[in-house]
Amino acid sequence: MVLLEFAMAPAGQGDSYSAAVARILDVIDRSGVPYQLTPMGTILEGEWDAVFGVVAACFRELERDSTRIGMNLKMDWRRGSESRLRSKTAKVEE
């Protein structure tokens, strides 16, 4: 199971990224992959191919009208199928 956090934004389109983030979230919503939006990025959870497929689809969405795209990405893979999207923080809070 992969937990992947990423932030992706087109360059040269002003100070606000909210329109680009809304477009990306639409792609993520349609994918069915579990996710959590944070102030600094979006966390996806799922199998390797599904999660990286969503990241690629988000890139393709922004690529349509961008000449440059920046992205920060970090991920954690762990064998097994236990959901960790919310359980990791819950365990720390215990």
N, C-alpha and C positions, 0 to 999 in steps of 0.2 A: 504494500500500500504506500502511496506517495502522498506526502504533504508538500505542496509547492506554493510559495508566496512570490508574487510578481507584481511589478508596477511597470506599465508601458505607456509611453506618451509620445505623440508626434512633436517634432521640433518646429519652431517658427510659426506657431499658431496662437500666440498671445500668452498672457500670464495664467489663464485658467485652463485646467485640463478636464473640467467637469463634463463637457460635451463628449470628449473622447472616452472618458471613463464610462459614461452612459452607453455609448456604442459598444464598448467592450463587455459591459454587464449584460447587455441584450444577447450577445453571442454566448456568454457563460450561462445565462438563464435557459436559453434554448438547448444547450448541451446536456442538461440534466445532471452534470457533475456537481456534487455538493461543494459549496463555497461559503466563504465568510468575507465580507467587505470590511476593510479597516481604513483608518484615515490615511495610511501610507501605502496601501496596496490591497491585493486580493489574495486570499488563501484558497487553494483548490485541494480537494482530496479525492483520490481514486487510484485506479490502476495506471501504470506508466503510460501506456499508449493513449488512454482516454484523456489524462491530464495534459500531456504534451500536445495532443491533438487540439485541445481547447486553446492552449497558448498560441499554437500555429494559426488557428482560426481567428483569434483576436488580432494577431499580426496582420493577417490577410485583410481584415476589416479596415484597419488603419492605413495599410499600404495603398488602398484604392485612391486616396487623395493626399498622401504624404510623400515628401521627398527624403525625409529622415525620421527615424523612430529610435528612441532610447528605451532600454529595458533593464531593470534590475530583477534578478531571479535568484531565489535560493530554494533548495528542496531537501527533503529528508525521506529516504526510502527505508521502510522496515518490513521485513517478511511478516505476513499474516494479513488478516482482513479486519482487524479491530478498528473501529472508527476512532480517530484521534483528533479530529477537527476541534471538538469541544472538550474531550476527555483530558487532553494534556494540560490545559489550564485548570480544569476542575481538580485534577490530582494535586497540583501545586497549591491551590487554595485550601485543600484539606489540611 
